[in-house]
Amino acid sequence: MGFGSLADSMSEPTRAVSQPSWFGQPRGLTILFLTEMWEQFSYYGMRALLVYYMTRQLMISQEKASLIYGAYTATSFLTPIFGGIIADRWLGNRRAVIVGGTIMAIGHFLMTFDSLLYVALATIALGNGLFLPSLPSQINDLYEPQDSRRARAYNIYYVGINLGGFLAPLVCGTLGEFYGWHWGFAAAGVGMFLGLTVYISGGKYLPTAKRPDAQAARAPANSKSTLILLVGIAIAVTVFRGAYEQVGNTVALWAETGVDRQVGSAVIPMTWFQALNPLLVFLMTPLLLSRWKRRTEPGAMRKMATGAIILALAYSLLAGVAAWTGPGKASWIWLAGFFVIYTWGELHILPTGLGLFARLAPAGFAATTVAAWFLATFSGSLTAGAVGTLWSSVHHARFFVILAALAAGAAGMLLTMDRSSSRIETEHAGEPAATR
């Protein structure tokens, strides 16, 4: 399907609930799942190499590399605000996904040239601005408002994110670490093009769309209470991500220098540990959904606060291990155990927050509201980059305690919003579909 055939069906989609299902969900969810899987393959593939590439190949200091890493990840989640507005008002979600994905693929290939590092990072961040909010904002319109499958659809979609993230370090990381960094970056570019191919080929399973100008003209504004709630959640998630985002930064550095990766005569590649988190997401998500199905499912804020507390426990484990081993190296088993706890916490908070922002989005502003969720990732990544600069000057055990405190603080902030969140969600669920 080319751009011409997409022109009459851009932006805010109408619901496609009558289509046949795959795996008990609308077929469109599978298309969005697979598209995001390949996009995340490209993102995490490049991210798995970035700090190592800067410190080893380009000989950039650790402090500067951490700042560049934080600035890049932060910018990647700032541009979606502008991309979401462009998608909602002019391009439409489908065209924004295609244009943004193409720009991102070009950026990944530019990473194969040492002299173009900053140009490549800027290009990826620019394309990500169009792509990132426009894909998940289509999920909501695959379901009727009262469809019980809708809230859990974001957990399923999150598996797609992490399946790509699991494959990325194994493929891109291995190519980069053993055959040359540029081979890993090129593989990331190929993954992005595969995602675009899936998306364009499966367009018939996605909802048809109305023109963005008509939607924007009649879209209602968010209520004041909803806006206050979303801002409060964004602030809490900013604090949470100050700790969460260290996995690709300082935790990756600890895996290189503070962990004994020897298994018999072999050594586990340091980039492979970054595949543990997405693999565990893939394995743990069915367990979590089954647990929620058997019991009374907690509200969004309680889910998210629980996730932040669990993450605090994960970093407390690393603090204890680092204090115990001192200048020596810890067994890789401790790092694996950290990822188990870390991932269980992540599953409670991140897909829940994404789904909440999408459900509370007013008609005509789906991509923009989802982009606001990623704006919290922007501010959180900046926080993480700043916190990461302490790594070289603070004892590692103390550093991990700081991360645990950040996660625990975020949990407390989220719990204070539990009542207002429950009330606002109930109000939105009761609105007629025509006003949403």
NUNUKE-356214 format. One record per residue (C-alpha): y, z, x; residue number from 1. Coordinates in Angstrom, 3 decimals. Each point is the difference from the previous one (the first is absolute). Example, Ala and Ser with C-alpha at 12.3 -4.5 7.8 and 13.67 -1.06 7.14 Angstrom:
+----------+----------+----------+-----+
:       c2 :       c3 :       c1 : seq :
+----------+----------+----------+-----+
:   -4.500 :    7.800 :   12.300 :   1 :
:    3.440 :   -0.660 :    1.370 :   2 :
+----------+----------+----------+-----+
//
This chain:
+----------+----------+----------+-----+
:       c2 :       c3 :       c1 : seq :
+----------+----------+----------+-----+
:    0.000 :    0.000 :    0.000 :   1 :
:    3.294 :   -1.040 :    1.564 :   2 :
:    3.535 :    1.310 :   -0.405 :   3 :
:    0.782 :   -2.605 :   -2.658 :   4 :
:   -2.742 :    1.131 :   -2.336 :   5 :
:    1.060 :    3.606 :    0.486 :   6 :
:    3.603 :   -0.555 :   -0.999 :   7 :
:   -0.572 :    0.487 :   -3.715 :   8 :
:   -1.971 :    3.204 :    0.370 :   9 :
:    1.910 :    2.280 :    2.311 :  10 :
:    0.928 :    3.681 :   -0.012 :  11 :
:   -0.882 :    2.591 :   -2.580 :  12 :
:   -3.468 :   -0.844 :   -1.333 :  13 :
:   -1.140 :    0.288 :   -3.578 :  14 :
:   -3.224 :    1.930 :   -0.484 :  15 :
:   -3.332 :   -1.720 :    0.554 :  16 :
:   -2.303 :    2.472 :   -1.677 :  17 :
:   -2.065 :   -2.632 :   -1.827 :  18 :
:   -1.456 :   -1.477 :    3.191 :  19 :
:   -3.644 :    0.734 :    0.922 :  20 :
:   -0.558 :    2.850 :    2.425 :  21 :
:   -1.656 :    0.392 :    3.386 :  22 :
:   -1.491 :    3.401 :    0.837 :  23 :
:    1.476 :    1.422 :   -3.190 :  24 :
:    3.564 :   -0.975 :    0.896 :  25 :
:    2.130 :   -3.109 :   -0.717 :  26 :
:   -0.765 :   -2.875 :    2.376 :  27 :
:    3.590 :   -0.007 :    1.152 :  28 :
:   -0.533 :    3.408 :    1.615 :  29 :
:   -2.692 :   -1.500 :    2.235 :  30 :
:    2.394 :   -2.759 :    1.102 :  31 :
:    2.738 :    2.509 :    0.775 :  32 :
:   -2.588 :    2.238 :    1.714 :  33 :
:   -1.192 :   -2.781 :    2.322 :  34 :
:    3.510 :   -1.275 :    0.719 :  35 :
:    1.132 :    3.464 :    1.009 :  36 :
:   -3.167 :    0.509 :    2.041 :  37 :
:    0.856 :   -2.949 :    2.254 :  38 :
:    3.683 :    0.897 :    0.174 :  39 :
:   -0.912 :    3.507 :    1.131 :  40 :
:   -2.481 :   -1.467 :    2.477 :  41 :
:    2.946 :   -1.764 :    1.618 :  42 :
:    2.301 :    3.042 :   -0.168 :  43 :
:   -2.469 :    2.581 :    1.298 :  44 :
:   -1.405 :   -2.454 :    2.537 :  45 :
:    3.415 :   -0.390 :    1.569 :  46 :
:    0.811 :    3.704 :   -0.388 :  47 :
:   -3.213 :    1.042 :    1.754 :  48 :
:    1.171 :   -1.853 :    3.096 :  49 :
:    3.755 :    0.506 :   -0.082 :  50 :
:    0.461 :    3.307 :    1.871 :  51 :
:   -2.661 :   -0.876 :    2.579 :  52 :
:    1.494 :   -3.482 :    0.462 :  53 :
:    3.489 :    1.385 :    0.582 :  54 :
:   -1.070 :    2.752 :    2.421 :  55 :
:   -2.622 :   -1.995 :    1.922 :  56 :
:    1.044 :   -3.658 :   -0.095 :  57 :
:    3.777 :    0.291 :   -0.278 :  58 :
:    0.199 :    3.292 :    1.961 :  59 :
:    2.262 :    1.665 :   -2.565 :  60 :
:    0.224 :    3.810 :    0.261 :  61 :
:   -1.855 :    2.109 :   -2.559 :  62 :
:    3.204 :    1.401 :   -1.505 :  63 :
:    1.554 :   -3.447 :   -0.443 :  64 :
:   -3.258 :   -1.488 :   -1.280 :  65 :
:   -0.225 :    2.759 :   -2.646 :  66 :
:    3.558 :   -0.710 :   -1.112 :  67 :
:   -0.659 :   -3.750 :   -0.192 :  68 :
:   -3.214 :    0.646 :   -1.938 :  69 :
:    1.806 :    2.318 :   -2.401 :  70 :
:    2.937 :   -2.393 :   -0.418 :  71 :
:   -2.325 :   -2.945 :   -0.694 :  72 :
:   -2.147 :    1.811 :   -2.570 :  73 :
:    3.139 :    1.437 :   -1.593 :  74 :
:    1.704 :   -3.400 :   -0.246 :  75 :
:   -3.174 :   -1.482 :   -1.486 :  76 :
:    0.421 :    2.437 :   -2.885 :  77 :
:    3.774 :   -0.381 :   -0.327 :  78 :
:    0.025 :   -3.766 :   -0.531 :  79 :
:   -2.137 :    0.292 :   -3.196 :  80 :
:    3.016 :    1.470 :   -1.811 :  81 :
:    1.882 :   -3.256 :    0.501 :  82 :
:   -3.155 :   -2.058 :   -0.448 :  83 :
:   -0.780 :    1.743 :   -3.288 :  84 :
:    3.456 :   -0.795 :   -1.367 :  85 :
:   -0.339 :   -3.639 :    1.087 :  86 :
:   -3.453 :   -0.242 :   -1.615 :  87 :
:    1.112 :    1.581 :   -3.283 :  88 :
:    3.212 :   -1.981 :   -0.370 :  89 :
:   -0.613 :   -3.382 :    1.637 :  90 :
:   -3.313 :   -0.895 :    1.649 :  91 :
:   -2.517 :    1.724 :   -2.239 :  92 :
:   -2.981 :    1.981 :    1.237 :  93 :
:   -2.331 :   -2.914 :    0.723 :  94 :
:    2.425 :   -2.068 :    2.024 :  95 :
:    1.170 :    3.131 :    1.863 :  96 :
:   -3.602 :    0.736 :    1.022 :  97 :
:   -0.528 :   -3.531 :    1.310 :  98 :
:    3.317 :   -0.305 :    1.838 :  99 :
:   -0.228 :    3.519 :    1.421 : 100 :
:   -3.599 :   -0.412 :    1.112 : 101 :
:    0.786 :   -3.258 :    1.786 : 102 :
:    2.891 :    1.592 :    1.887 : 103 :
:   -2.218 :    2.930 :    1.000 : 104 :
:   -2.712 :   -2.298 :    1.342 : 105 :
:    2.575 :   -1.776 :    2.152 : 106 :
:    1.158 :    3.366 :    1.330 : 107 :
:   -3.532 :    0.989 :    1.008 : 108 :
:   -0.413 :   -3.203 :    1.973 : 109 :
:    3.361 :    0.614 :    1.704 : 110 :
:   -1.502 :    3.265 :    1.309 : 111 :
:   -2.095 :   -2.099 :    2.376 : 112 :
:    3.146 :   -0.525 :    2.136 : 113 :
:    1.159 :    3.013 :    2.043 : 114 :
:    3.640 :   -1.077 :   -0.012 : 115 :
:    0.082 :   -0.224 :   -3.814 : 116 :
:   -1.066 :    3.586 :   -0.778 : 117 :
:    3.155 :    0.976 :   -1.888 : 118 :
:    0.325 :   -3.384 :   -1.731 : 119 :
:   -3.631 :    0.220 :   -1.126 : 120 :
:    0.345 :    3.556 :   -1.319 : 121 :
:    3.156 :   -0.948 :   -1.911 : 122 :
:   -1.717 :   -3.061 :   -1.500 : 123 :
:   -2.993 :    2.032 :   -1.212 : 124 :
:    2.301 :    2.626 :   -1.499 : 125 :
:    2.025 :   -2.698 :   -1.794 : 126 :
:   -3.069 :   -1.629 :   -1.562 : 127 :
:   -1.407 :    3.386 :   -0.908 : 128 :
:    3.126 :    0.670 :   -2.040 : 129 :
:   -0.906 :   -2.757 :   -2.445 : 130 :
:   -3.764 :    0.475 :    0.076 : 131 :
:   -0.511 :    3.757 :   -0.162 : 132 :
:    1.628 :    0.930 :   -3.353 : 133 :
:   -0.878 :   -3.253 :   -1.760 : 134 :
:   -3.792 :    0.296 :    0.230 : 135 :
:   -0.748 :    3.511 :   -1.395 : 136 :
:    2.715 :   -0.338 :   -2.640 : 137 :
:   -2.283 :   -2.546 :   -1.717 : 138 :
:   -2.789 :    2.545 :   -0.559 : 139 :
:    1.672 :    1.783 :   -2.879 : 140 :
:    0.176 :   -3.150 :   -2.105 : 141 :
:   -3.738 :   -0.583 :    0.144 : 142 :
:   -0.413 :    2.890 :   -2.461 : 143 :
:    1.278 :    1.224 :   -3.336 : 144 :
:    2.110 :    3.192 :    0.309 : 145 :
:   -2.734 :    2.205 :   -1.491 : 146 :
:   -2.844 :   -1.505 :    2.070 : 147 :
:   -1.730 :    2.918 :    1.727 : 148 :
:   -0.971 :   -2.259 :    2.921 : 149 :
:    3.595 :   -0.542 :    1.039 : 150 :
:    0.649 :    3.207 :    2.001 : 151 :
:   -3.223 :   -0.360 :    1.991 : 152 :
:    0.701 :   -3.688 :    0.682 : 153 :
:    2.355 :    1.082 :    2.779 : 154 :
:   -2.782 :    1.963 :    1.705 : 155 :
:   -2.158 :   -3.130 :   -0.141 : 156 :
:    2.867 :   -2.085 :    1.355 : 157 :
:    0.429 :    2.592 :    2.748 : 158 :
:   -3.589 :   -0.636 :    1.070 : 159 :
:    1.009 :   -3.619 :    0.618 : 160 :
:    2.841 :    1.186 :    2.200 : 161 :
:   -2.365 :    2.094 :    2.054 : 162 :
:   -2.876 :   -2.453 :    0.141 : 163 :
:    2.378 :   -2.321 :    1.821 : 164 :
:    1.167 :    2.937 :    2.084 : 165 :
:   -3.617 :    0.781 :    0.933 : 166 :
:   -0.769 :   -3.519 :    1.168 : 167 :
:    3.284 :   -0.377 :    1.888 : 168 :
:   -0.579 :    2.361 :    2.964 : 169 :
:   -3.579 :   -1.241 :    0.370 : 170 :
:    1.069 :   -3.651 :    0.179 : 171 :
:    3.607 :   -0.035 :    1.209 : 172 :
:   -0.399 :    3.193 :    2.019 : 173 :
:   -3.125 :   -1.195 :    1.773 : 174 :
:    1.493 :   -3.424 :    0.751 : 175 :
:    3.212 :    1.573 :    1.291 : 176 :
:   -1.593 :    2.758 :    2.048 : 177 :
:   -2.725 :   -2.087 :    1.645 : 178 :
:    1.204 :   -3.629 :   -0.030 : 179 :
:    3.793 :    0.286 :   -0.006 : 180 :
:    2.645 :    1.429 :   -2.307 : 181 :
:    1.122 :   -3.450 :   -1.138 : 182 :
:   -3.445 :   -0.836 :   -1.382 : 183 :
:    0.202 :    3.083 :   -2.212 : 184 :
:    3.449 :   -0.947 :   -1.285 : 185 :
:   -1.153 :   -3.555 :   -0.747 : 186 :
:   -2.950 :    1.356 :   -2.010 : 187 :
:    2.479 :    1.996 :   -2.075 : 188 :
:    1.870 :   -3.224 :   -0.808 : 189 :
:   -3.214 :   -1.691 :   -1.101 : 190 :
:   -0.725 :    2.929 :   -2.324 : 191 :
:    3.386 :   -0.404 :   -1.678 : 192 :
:   -0.665 :   -3.687 :   -0.712 : 193 :
:   -3.400 :    0.878 :   -1.485 : 194 :
:    1.727 :    2.414 :   -2.381 : 195 :
:    2.406 :   -2.722 :   -1.131 : 196 :
:   -2.912 :   -2.357 :   -0.606 : 197 :
:   -1.727 :    2.556 :   -2.242 : 198 :
:    3.196 :    0.674 :   -1.939 : 199 :
:    0.855 :   -3.640 :   -0.673 : 200 :
:   -3.608 :   -0.902 :   -0.879 : 201 :
:   -0.297 :    2.894 :   -2.453 : 202 :
:    3.337 :   -0.513 :   -1.709 : 203 :
:   -1.667 :   -0.948 :   -3.287 : 204 :
:   -1.305 :    3.568 :   -0.352 : 205 :
:    3.447 :    1.557 :    0.321 : 206 :
:    2.277 :    0.523 :   -3.005 : 207 :
:    2.338 :   -2.805 :   -0.960 : 208 :
:    3.637 :    0.887 :    0.484 : 209 :
:    3.404 :   -0.187 :   -1.572 : 210 :
:    3.087 :   -1.127 :    1.813 : 211 :
:    1.671 :    2.777 :    2.001 : 212 :
:    3.532 :   -0.603 :   -1.306 : 213 :
:   -1.043 :    0.554 :   -3.630 : 214 :
:   -1.953 :    3.113 :    0.902 : 215 :
:    2.810 :    1.540 :    2.014 : 216 :
:    2.501 :   -0.631 :   -2.781 : 217 :
:   -1.929 :    2.050 :   -2.533 : 218 :
:   -1.591 :    2.595 :    2.253 : 219 :
:    0.866 :    3.593 :   -0.863 : 220 :
:    1.258 :    2.331 :    2.677 : 221 :
:   -2.028 :    2.960 :    1.190 : 222 :
:    0.862 :    3.285 :   -1.659 : 223 :
:    1.820 :    2.560 :    2.106 : 224 :
:   -2.957 :    2.396 :   -0.002 : 225 :
:   -2.387 :   -2.706 :    1.169 : 226 :
:    2.368 :   -1.020 :    2.767 : 227 :
:    0.380 :    3.606 :    1.171 : 228 :
:   -3.789 :    0.404 :    0.008 : 229 :
:   -0.571 :   -3.141 :    2.069 : 230 :
:    2.678 :    1.003 :    2.504 : 231 :
:   -1.561 :    3.455 :    0.322 : 232 :
:   -3.446 :   -1.474 :    0.589 : 233 :
:    1.445 :   -2.407 :    2.580 : 234 :
:    1.540 :    2.890 :    1.945 : 235 :
:   -3.292 :    1.925 :   -0.022 : 236 :
:   -1.937 :   -3.078 :    1.104 : 237 :
:    2.516 :   -0.539 :    2.809 : 238 :
:   -0.882 :    3.436 :    1.364 : 239 :
:   -3.713 :   -0.663 :   -0.522 : 240 :
:    0.107 :   -3.293 :    1.880 : 241 :
:    1.667 :    1.662 :    2.961 : 242 :
:   -3.460 :    1.458 :    0.611 : 243 :
:   -2.178 :   -2.675 :   -1.583 : 244 :
:    1.333 :   -2.917 :    2.085 : 245 :
:   -0.898 :    1.648 :    3.315 : 246 :
:   -3.510 :   -1.488 :   -0.187 : 247 :
:    1.166 :   -3.325 :    1.415 : 248 :
:    2.387 :    1.696 :    2.423 : 249 :
:   -0.613 :    3.360 :    1.677 : 250 :
:   -3.546 :    0.503 :   -1.319 : 251 :
:   -0.836 :   -3.404 :    1.485 : 252 :
:    1.412 :    1.164 :    3.338 : 253 :
:   -2.047 :    3.211 :   -0.206 : 254 :
:   -3.121 :   -2.085 :   -0.662 : 255 :
:    0.708 :   -1.816 :    3.268 : 256 :
:    0.712 :    2.971 :    2.279 : 257 :
:   -1.209 :    3.168 :   -1.737 : 258 :
:   -3.342 :   -1.033 :   -1.466 : 259 :
:   -3.319 :   -0.506 :    1.773 : 260 :
:   -1.174 :   -3.302 :   -1.455 : 261 :
:   -3.202 :   -0.165 :    2.048 : 262 :
:   -3.232 :   -0.577 :   -1.946 : 263 :
:   -2.848 :   -0.218 :    2.449 : 264 :
:    0.941 :   -2.718 :    2.478 : 265 :
:    2.425 :   -1.654 :   -2.429 : 266 :
:    3.622 :    0.798 :   -0.788 : 267 :
:    1.338 :   -0.307 :   -3.563 : 268 :
:    3.043 :   -2.332 :    0.009 : 269 :
:    3.099 :    2.000 :   -0.876 : 270 :
:    1.066 :   -2.501 :   -2.679 : 271 :
:   -3.285 :    0.508 :   -1.866 : 272 :
:    1.031 :    3.484 :   -1.087 : 273 :
:    2.741 :   -1.579 :   -2.091 : 274 :
:   -2.750 :   -1.736 :   -1.982 : 275 :
:   -1.421 :    3.365 :   -1.083 : 276 :
:    2.777 :    0.734 :   -2.488 : 277 :
:   -0.328 :   -3.214 :   -2.050 : 278 :
:   -3.801 :    0.150 :    0.183 : 279 :
:    0.104 :    3.502 :   -1.441 : 280 :
:    2.397 :   -1.137 :   -2.740 : 281 :
:   -2.576 :   -2.623 :   -0.961 : 282 :
:   -2.810 :    2.581 :   -0.064 : 283 :
:    1.883 :    2.925 :   -1.551 : 284 :
:    1.898 :   -1.715 :   -2.810 : 285 :
:   -3.049 :   -0.344 :   -2.309 : 286 :
:   -0.793 :    3.693 :    0.596 : 287 :
:    3.529 :    1.057 :   -0.883 : 288 :
:    0.187 :   -2.169 :   -3.130 : 289 :
:   -3.380 :    1.292 :   -1.139 : 290 :
:    1.179 :    3.566 :    0.558 : 291 :
:    3.132 :   -0.572 :   -2.082 : 292 :
:   -2.066 :   -1.681 :   -2.726 : 293 :
:   -2.378 :    2.965 :   -0.305 : 294 :
:    2.767 :    2.595 :   -0.080 : 295 :
:    3.425 :    0.266 :   -1.573 : 296 :
:    2.102 :   -2.317 :    2.115 : 297 :
:    3.030 :    1.809 :    1.499 : 298 :
:    3.535 :   -1.285 :   -0.477 : 299 :
:    1.670 :   -2.240 :    2.554 : 300 :
:    2.000 :    2.743 :    1.730 : 301 :
:   -3.002 :    2.296 :    0.328 : 302 :
:   -2.040 :   -2.826 :    1.464 : 303 :
:    2.727 :   -0.815 :    2.512 : 304 :
:    0.639 :    3.631 :    0.965 : 305 :
:   -3.725 :    0.520 :    0.528 : 306 :
:   -0.055 :   -3.018 :    2.301 : 307 :
:    2.883 :    1.340 :    2.085 : 308 :
:   -1.707 :    3.400 :    0.385 : 309 :
:   -3.220 :   -1.675 :    1.113 : 310 :
:    1.943 :   -2.018 :    2.591 : 311 :
:    1.529 :    3.237 :    1.282 : 312 :
:   -3.540 :    1.347 :    0.480 : 313 :
:   -0.945 :   -3.144 :    1.938 : 314 :
:    2.846 :    0.474 :    2.476 : 315 :
:   -0.762 :    3.716 :    0.230 : 316 :
:   -3.471 :   -0.991 :    1.175 : 317 :
:    1.493 :   -2.158 :    2.772 : 318 :
:    2.342 :    2.841 :    0.988 : 319 :
:   -2.954 :    2.334 :    0.386 : 320 :
:   -2.000 :   -2.540 :    1.991 : 321 :
:    2.931 :   -0.798 :    2.306 : 322 :
:    0.619 :    3.731 :    0.631 : 323 :
:   -3.694 :    0.571 :    0.675 : 324 :
:   -0.481 :   -2.871 :    2.459 : 325 :
:    3.315 :    0.501 :    1.810 : 326 :
:    0.450 :   -2.617 :    2.742 : 327 :
:   -3.593 :   -1.186 :   -0.489 : 328 :
:   -1.276 :   -2.626 :   -2.409 : 329 :
:   -1.308 :    0.671 :   -3.497 : 330 :
:   -3.203 :   -1.529 :   -1.324 : 331 :
:    0.510 :   -3.142 :   -2.068 : 332 :
:   -1.885 :    1.772 :   -2.800 : 333 :
:    3.071 :    2.179 :   -0.644 : 334 :
:    2.172 :   -3.085 :   -0.393 : 335 :
:   -2.529 :   -1.479 :   -2.422 : 336 :
:    0.022 :    3.243 :   -1.987 : 337 :
:    3.795 :   -0.113 :   -0.121 : 338 :
:   -0.136 :   -3.462 :   -1.564 : 339 :
:   -2.414 :    1.190 :   -2.699 : 340 :
:    2.388 :    2.754 :   -1.135 : 341 :
:    3.101 :   -2.171 :    0.503 : 342 :
:   -1.398 :   -2.804 :   -2.158 : 343 :
:   -1.068 :    2.296 :   -2.834 : 344 :
:    3.574 :    1.246 :   -0.172 : 345 :
:    1.465 :   -3.495 :    0.194 : 346 :
:   -2.057 :   -1.148 :   -2.998 : 347 :
:    1.605 :    2.667 :   -2.153 : 348 :
:    3.594 :   -0.885 :    0.784 : 349 :
:    0.691 :   -3.602 :    0.987 : 350 :
:   -1.715 :   -2.073 :   -2.735 : 351 :
:    1.115 :    2.598 :   -2.551 : 352 :
:    3.640 :   -0.359 :    1.031 : 353 :
:   -0.131 :   -3.794 :   -0.014 : 354 :
:   -1.528 :   -0.018 :   -3.470 : 355 :
:    2.556 :    2.483 :   -1.318 : 356 :
:    2.963 :   -2.080 :    1.171 : 357 :
:   -1.537 :   -3.136 :   -1.521 : 358 :
:   -0.703 :    1.678 :   -3.353 : 359 :
:    3.541 :    1.341 :   -0.285 : 360 :
:    1.612 :   -3.363 :    0.827 : 361 :
:    2.199 :   -1.502 :   -2.751 : 362 :
:   -0.636 :   -3.578 :   -1.131 : 363 :
:    1.523 :   -2.545 :    2.335 : 364 :
:    0.176 :    2.430 :    2.928 : 365 :
:   -3.662 :    0.404 :    0.934 : 366 :
:    0.319 :   -1.269 :    3.583 : 367 :
:    3.233 :    1.903 :    0.579 : 368 :
:   -1.488 :    3.307 :   -1.192 : 369 :
:   -3.147 :   -0.480 :    2.081 : 370 :
:    2.284 :   -0.809 :    2.942 : 371 :
:    1.643 :    3.387 :   -0.527 : 372 :
:   -3.395 :    1.578 :    0.726 : 373 :
:   -0.101 :   -1.889 :    3.280 : 374 :
:    3.548 :    1.141 :    0.762 : 375 :
:   -1.509 :    3.483 :    0.370 : 376 :
:   -2.363 :   -1.534 :    2.528 : 377 :
:    3.044 :   -1.356 :    1.843 : 378 :
:    1.699 :    3.367 :    0.236 : 379 :
:   -3.313 :    1.672 :    0.784 : 380 :
:   -0.715 :   -2.438 :    2.816 : 381 :
:    3.411 :    0.701 :    1.521 : 382 :
:   -0.804 :    3.697 :   -0.209 : 383 :
:   -3.393 :   -0.613 :    1.600 : 384 :
:    1.564 :   -1.987 :    2.836 : 385 :
:    2.462 :    2.805 :    0.699 : 386 :
:   -2.722 :    2.665 :   -0.173 : 387 :
:   -2.159 :   -2.130 :    2.315 : 388 :
:    2.554 :    0.278 :    2.795 : 389 :
:   -0.988 :    3.681 :    0.335 : 390 :
:   -3.517 :   -0.934 :    1.100 : 391 :
:    0.772 :   -0.147 :    3.724 : 392 :
:    2.077 :    3.186 :    0.060 : 393 :
:   -1.949 :    2.357 :   -2.291 : 394 :
:   -3.490 :    1.418 :    0.531 : 395 :
:   -2.399 :   -2.076 :   -2.077 : 396 :
:   -1.279 :    2.997 :   -1.964 : 397 :
:    3.559 :    0.939 :   -0.969 : 398 :
:    0.774 :   -3.606 :   -0.909 : 399 :
:   -2.919 :   -0.102 :   -2.440 : 400 :
:    1.183 :    3.298 :   -1.526 : 401 :
:    3.378 :   -1.657 :   -0.677 : 402 :
:   -1.791 :   -2.848 :   -1.799 : 403 :
:   -2.015 :    2.475 :   -2.093 : 404 :
:    3.231 :    1.775 :   -0.985 : 405 :
:    1.600 :   -3.279 :   -1.093 : 406 :
:   -2.970 :   -0.832 :   -2.250 : 407 :
:   -0.064 :    3.503 :   -1.494 : 408 :
:    3.725 :   -0.172 :   -0.685 : 409 :
:   -0.456 :   -3.280 :   -1.854 : 410 :
:   -2.714 :    1.612 :   -2.151 : 411 :
:    2.367 :    2.752 :   -1.055 : 412 :
:    2.696 :   -2.511 :   -0.939 : 413 :
:   -2.432 :   -2.020 :   -2.124 : 414 :
:   -1.233 :    3.060 :   -1.893 : 415 :
:    3.539 :    0.842 :   -1.103 : 416 :
:    0.115 :   -3.350 :   -1.846 : 417 :
:   -3.297 :    0.414 :   -1.865 : 418 :
:    1.428 :    0.928 :   -3.430 : 419 :
:    2.699 :   -2.668 :   -0.062 : 420 :
:   -2.456 :   -2.646 :    1.181 : 421 :
:   -2.502 :    0.817 :   -2.765 : 422 :
:    2.727 :   -0.122 :   -2.643 : 423 :
:    1.463 :   -3.302 :    1.173 : 424 :
:   -3.423 :   -1.662 :    0.296 : 425 :
:   -0.816 :    1.073 :   -3.570 : 426 :
:    3.283 :   -1.455 :   -1.247 : 427 :
:   -0.581 :   -3.327 :    1.768 : 428 :
:   -3.584 :   -0.251 :   -1.242 : 429 :
:    1.259 :    0.374 :   -3.554 : 430 :
:    2.576 :   -2.804 :    0.219 : 431 :
:   -0.820 :   -3.211 :   -1.875 : 432 :
:   -1.020 :   -2.858 :    2.284 : 433 :
:    3.015 :   -2.110 :   -0.946 : 434 :
:    2.372 :    2.460 :    1.655 : 435 :
:   -1.933 :    0.367 :    3.230 : 436 :
+----------+----------+----------+-----+
//
